[in-house]
Amino acid sequence: MLIYNAEIYTMDEKGVIPLGWVEITNNKITAVGKGIPDEIPEDSLNAQGGTVYPGFIDAHTHLGIIEDGIDFEGDDCNESTDPFTPQMRAIDGINPFDRCFSEARMRGITAVASSPGSANACGGEICAIKTAGRRIDDMLIKNVGIKFALGENPKNVYNGREEMPVTRMAVSAIIREGLYKSRRYTHDMDSYYSDSDNYEPPEYDIKCESLMSLLERKQKAFFHCHRADDICTAMRIANEFSLDMVIIHGTEGYKIADIMAEEKIPVICGPVICDRCKPEMRGLELKNASVMHENGVKIAICTDHTVIPIQYLPLSAQAAVKGGLAFDEAIKTLTVNPAEILGINDRVGSIAVEKDADLQIYRKGENPLDLMSEPFFVMIDGKSVRSEVL
């Protein structure tokens, strides 16, 4: 298939191609060019001067793991019977038939990270998935990392039960204990594998097993933090264990943006268009994304769906523009930046050869972040999931 007569936002070193074309073979992008191609196959799509963008990516959601319009029966986000559950895997709780997947596709959102919640000090494994499919295994891009939570959420959940943790100190201590145990477990496993005649393997521990990739930096540590002091605690823990870390939310990131930039800590910022619904969010400011970017922090914008419905991801980026973020940077927060932060940029986030054919097209002159805008064409893995007549 060929998409031509289009303004192409490649989101890579090619920048914006004012008049260009994209070739798709099976599920991959096989060529990107300038001008009008000499030969136009029958199955080609004339964009009529419209703009082509990579599919948008929401880097932090609970899509499919908290189902739309269903109470407890469809909420599989938090295994809040134990404050430390790294062995939980989001992929085991997602229903790909939830209607919000369709709403995401209609708004050009072709990939998301779906995460366990923040009721626990450690909630489990986050997965990056496409928004089209019937079996979650086929939609999976990559299991990207482990979700931790600092601040009020674990305190509130377990304070009501008069169980640990009820303080920020206890939340951090539980995380440290789990990481130390896994580090020792890994050492004992290494000793056994290197000298099985003199060492016995440790007793199997699924929690320790689940954290091994994290300690080896094969996966990332995602820390739910709103307050600036909690962000600093996350950095402290990550430095203690040499973790490859990401901050989720970062509501008060603007207060310590220079510190995060120095530490090279990326932030998945959001929700942006919400109220200050709890004390740790009282510092919410629309300028947050802009200030962090100006200080050199790599940012992505998220909805935290179902907190903000996923179809309002572009509107969230538009709100960040109102707060001072440049339009071009706002587009990056929905494409190349979340792909890099999640570690899936080898497949998605830009329009380049060998990347997955996840594309969306808007009519000429249309702002993709505007509330009234929707792409007239959306493609995931080379297959059309939305197509309207121009």
C-alpha positions in Angstrom: 0.0 0.0 0.0 1.1 3.6 -0.7 0.0 6.7 1.1 0.9 9.8 -1.0 0.2 13.5 -1.5 0.7 14.0 2.3 2.5 16.2 4.7 4.4 13.7 6.8 5.4 14.2 10.4 8.1 11.5 10.6 9.2 12.3 14.2 12.7 11.3 13.4 15.7 13.0 11.8 13.8 13.6 8.6 11.5 16.0 10.4 8.4 17.2 8.5 8.2 16.2 4.8 5.8 18.9 3.2 4.9 16.7 0.3 5.7 13.0 0.6 4.7 9.4 0.6 4.9 6.3 2.8 5.0 2.7 1.5 3.6 -0.1 3.6 4.3 -3.8 3.0 2.4 -6.3 5.2 2.7 -4.7 8.6 5.8 -2.6 8.2 6.9 0.7 6.8 9.2 -0.1 3.9 9.9 3.3 2.4 9.4 7.0 3.1 10.0 9.5 0.3 9.5 13.1 -0.9 7.4 14.4 -3.7 4.9 12.3 -5.7 6.0 8.7 -6.6 6.4 7.8 -10.2 4.2 4.8 -9.9 1.0 4.7 -7.8 -0.4 1.2 -7.2 -4.2 0.6 -7.3 -4.5 0.1 -3.5 -2.9 3.5 -2.8 -4.5 6.2 -0.6 -4.4 9.9 -1.8 -4.2 11.9 1.4 -5.1 15.0 -0.6 -2.7 17.2 1.3 -3.6 15.9 4.7 -1.1 15.3 7.5 0.3 11.8 8.4 1.5 11.2 11.9 2.7 8.1 13.7 -0.1 6.5 15.8 -0.3 8.2 19.2 0.9 6.4 22.3 -0.5 6.7 25.8 2.4 5.8 28.1 0.3 5.3 31.2 -3.2 3.8 31.3 -5.2 1.1 32.9 -6.9 0.3 29.6 -8.7 -3.0 29.6 -7.6 -3.8 33.2 -10.3 -1.5 34.5 -13.2 -2.1 32.2 -15.6 0.6 31.1 -19.0 0.7 32.9 -18.3 -2.2 35.1 -17.7 -2.1 38.9 -15.7 -4.7 40.9 -16.3 -7.5 38.4 -14.3 -5.7 35.7 -11.7 -4.0 37.9 -8.5 -6.1 38.0 -6.1 -3.3 38.5 -5.1 -3.7 42.2 -4.4 -7.0 44.0 -4.7 -5.0 47.3 -4.5 -8.0 49.6 -0.7 -7.7 49.8 1.3 -4.5 49.6 4.1 -6.0 47.5 3.0 -7.9 44.4 5.7 -7.8 41.6 4.5 -11.2 40.4 1.2 -9.7 39.1 1.2 -9.2 35.3 -1.1 -6.7 33.7 -1.4 -8.8 30.6 -3.3 -11.4 32.7 -6.0 -8.9 33.6 -6.7 -7.0 30.3 -9.9 -7.6 28.4 -9.2 -6.5 24.8 -13.0 -6.4 24.0 -13.4 -3.4 26.3 -15.1 -0.7 24.2 -12.5 1.9 25.2 -10.0 0.1 22.9 -12.3 1.2 20.0 -12.4 4.8 21.4 -8.7 4.8 21.5 -8.4 3.7 17.8 -10.9 6.2 16.6 -8.7 9.0 18.1 -5.5 7.7 16.5 -4.1 6.1 19.6 -2.5 2.9 18.4 -0.5 1.8 21.4 -0.7 2.1 25.2 1.1 1.0 28.3 -1.5 -0.7 30.5 -0.4 -0.9 34.1 -1.4 -2.4 37.5 -2.6 0.2 39.9 -1.0 2.1 42.7 -2.7 0.6 45.7 0.4 -1.4 46.5 4.0 -0.4 47.1 4.7 -2.7 44.1 1.7 -3.4 41.8 3.2 -5.7 39.2 4.4 -5.8 35.6 3.3 -3.2 33.0 2.7 -4.2 29.4 2.8 -2.1 26.2 0.2 -3.2 23.8 -1.5 -2.3 20.5 -5.1 -1.1 20.7 -6.4 -3.5 18.0 -6.8 -7.2 18.4 -8.9 -10.0 20.0 -6.2 -11.8 21.9 -3.9 -9.8 24.2 -0.9 -12.0 23.4 -1.1 -10.9 19.8 -1.4 -7.3 20.8 1.6 -7.3 23.1 4.6 -5.2 22.1 6.6 -5.8 25.2 6.4 -6.2 28.9 8.2 -3.0 29.8 8.7 -2.9 33.5 7.5 -3.1 37.1 5.1 -0.6 38.7 5.9 0.9 42.2 3.9 3.5 44.0 5.0 6.1 46.6 2.8 8.6 48.5 -0.8 8.5 49.5 -2.3 5.6 47.6 -0.6 2.7 49.5 -0.9 4.6 52.8 -4.7 5.1 52.3 -5.4 1.5 51.3 -3.5 -0.2 54.2 -4.3 2.5 56.9 -7.9 1.5 56.6 -6.9 -2.0 57.5 -4.4 -1.0 60.2 -1.7 -2.9 58.3 1.7 -1.9 57.1 2.3 0.4 55.3 0.7 3.4 56.8 3.6 5.8 56.4 5.9 6.9 53.5 8.8 5.3 55.4 7.0 1.9 55.4 6.2 2.1 51.7 9.9 2.7 50.9 11.0 0.0 53.4 8.7 -2.6 51.7 10.1 -1.7 48.3 13.7 -2.0 49.6 13.0 -5.3 51.3 11.7 -6.8 48.1 14.6 -5.5 46.0 17.2 -6.7 48.5 15.6 -10.1 48.7 15.6 -10.4 44.9 19.2 -9.3 44.7 20.3 -11.9 47.2 18.1 -14.5 45.4 19.8 -13.6 42.1 23.2 -14.0 43.8 22.3 -17.4 45.2 21.0 -18.5 41.8 24.2 -17.4 40.1 26.3 -19.3 42.7 24.3 -22.4 42.0 24.5 -22.1 38.2 28.3 -21.5 38.4 29.1 -24.3 40.9 26.2 -26.7 41.4 28.4 -29.2 43.2 28.9 -26.9 46.1 25.7 -24.7 46.1 22.0 -25.5 46.4 19.5 -23.4 44.4 17.4 -21.1 46.6 13.8 -22.0 47.3 11.7 -20.8 44.5 10.3 -17.3 45.1 8.0 -15.9 42.4 8.4 -12.3 43.8 12.1 -12.5 43.6 12.0 -14.0 40.2 9.8 -11.2 38.9 12.3 -8.6 40.0 15.4 -10.2 38.5 15.0 -8.5 35.1 14.6 -5.2 36.8 17.8 -5.5 38.8 19.6 -6.6 35.6 18.2 -3.4 33.9 16.4 -5.5 31.3 13.2 -3.8 32.4 12.4 -0.4 33.8 11.2 0.7 37.3 8.1 2.9 37.0 7.4 4.9 40.1 4.0 6.4 40.7 4.8 9.8 42.4 2.9 13.1 42.6 4.8 15.1 45.2 8.3 16.4 44.7 9.6 14.7 47.9 8.2 11.4 46.7 9.9 11.8 43.3 13.2 12.3 45.2 12.5 9.2 47.3 12.0 7.2 44.0 15.3 8.5 42.7 17.0 7.6 46.0 15.7 4.0 45.8 16.6 3.7 42.1 20.2 4.9 42.8 20.6 2.4 45.6 19.7 -0.5 43.3 21.0 1.0 40.0 17.5 0.8 38.5 16.5 2.2 35.1 13.7 4.4 36.3 10.7 6.4 35.0 8.4 8.7 37.0 4.7 8.3 36.4 2.6 11.4 37.0 5.3 13.8 38.3 2.6 16.3 39.3 5.1 18.5 41.2 7.9 17.9 38.7 8.2 21.6 38.0 9.5 22.1 41.5 12.6 19.9 40.9 12.8 19.9 37.1 16.5 20.8 37.1 17.3 18.0 39.6 15.4 15.4 37.5 17.2 16.7 34.3 20.6 16.3 36.0 19.6 12.7 37.0 18.3 12.1 33.4 14.9 10.9 34.8 12.0 10.8 32.2 8.5 11.6 33.3 5.1 10.3 32.1 3.2 13.4 32.9 -0.5 13.4 33.7 -3.4 13.3 34.1 -3.3 16.9 32.9 -7.0 17.8 32.6 -8.3 16.8 36.0 -9.1 18.2 39.4 -6.9 18.3 42.5 -8.7 15.2 43.8 -6.4 14.4 46.6 -3.9 16.2 48.9 -0.8 15.0 47.0 -2.2 16.6 43.8 -2.7 20.0 45.3 0.4 21.2 43.4 -1.1 20.4 40.0 -0.2 23.2 37.5 -0.8 23.4 33.8 2.7 24.6 33.3 4.2 21.4 34.6 5.1 19.7 31.3 6.5 22.9 29.8 8.7 23.6 32.8 10.1 20.1 32.9 10.8 20.2 29.1 12.5 23.6 29.4 14.8 22.1 32.0 15.7 19.2 29.8 13.4 16.4 31.2 12.1 14.0 28.6 8.3 13.9 29.0 5.3 12.0 27.7 1.7 13.0 28.2 -0.7 10.4 29.6 -4.4 10.2 30.5 -4.1 7.6 33.3 -7.3 6.1 31.7 -9.8 5.6 33.3 -9.0 8.7 35.3 -9.3 10.7 32.0 -11.0 8.8 29.1 -8.3 7.7 26.7 -9.8 9.5 23.7 -8.8 12.8 25.4 -5.1 12.0 25.2 -4.6 14.6 22.4 -6.6 17.1 24.3 -4.3 16.6 27.3 -1.4 17.5 25.1 -3.2 20.5 23.9 -3.7 21.6 27.5 0.0 21.3 28.0 0.4 23.6 25.0 -1.8 26.1 26.8 0.5 25.7 29.7 3.5 26.8 27.6 4.7 23.6 25.8 5.4 24.2 22.0 3.1 22.3 19.6 6.0 20.3 18.0 7.1 19.2 21.5 3.5 18.3 22.4 3.4 16.0 19.4 6.6 14.4 20.6 5.0 13.7 24.0 2.5 11.4 22.2 4.8 9.7 19.7 8.6 9.4 19.9 9.0 10.3 23.5 6.6 7.7 25.0 8.1 5.1 22.6 11.6 5.9 23.9 10.5 6.1 27.6 8.8 2.7 27.3 11.6 1.1 25.4 9.5 0.3 22.4 10.9 2.9 19.9 12.4 0.1 17.8 8.8 -0.6 16.7 6.7 2.5 17.1 6.7 6.2 17.7 8.0 7.5 14.3 7.5 7.0 10.6 10.6 5.2 9.5 11.6 2.1 7.5 11.2 -1.1 9.4 8.9 0.4 12.0 5.4 -1.0 12.5 2.9 0.6 10.1 0.9 2.4 12.9 -0.3 5.6 11.1 -3.0 8.2 11.3 -4.1 10.8 8.7 -5.8 14.2 9.4 -7.4 16.5 6.8 -5.4 19.3 5.5 -4.9 22.1 8.0 -6.5 20.2 10.9 -4.8 20.4 14.3 -4.5 16.8 15.6 -4.7 18.0 19.2 -7.9 19.9 18.8 -11.0 18.7 20.7 -13.0 18.6 17.4 -10.4 16.8 15.4 -10.3 13.1 14.6 -8.2 11.2 12.0 -10.1 10.1 9.0 -7.7 7.2 8.5 -6.0 5.0 11.2 -3.8 2.0 10.5 -2.3 -0.5 13.0 0.2 -3.1 11.9 -0.6 -2.2 8.3 -4.3 -2.9 8.6 -7.0 -0.1 8.4 -8.9 0.2 11.7 -10.7 3.5 10.7 -11.3 4.8 7.2 -13.6 7.6 6.1 -14.3 9.0 2.7 -12.5 12.4 2.2 
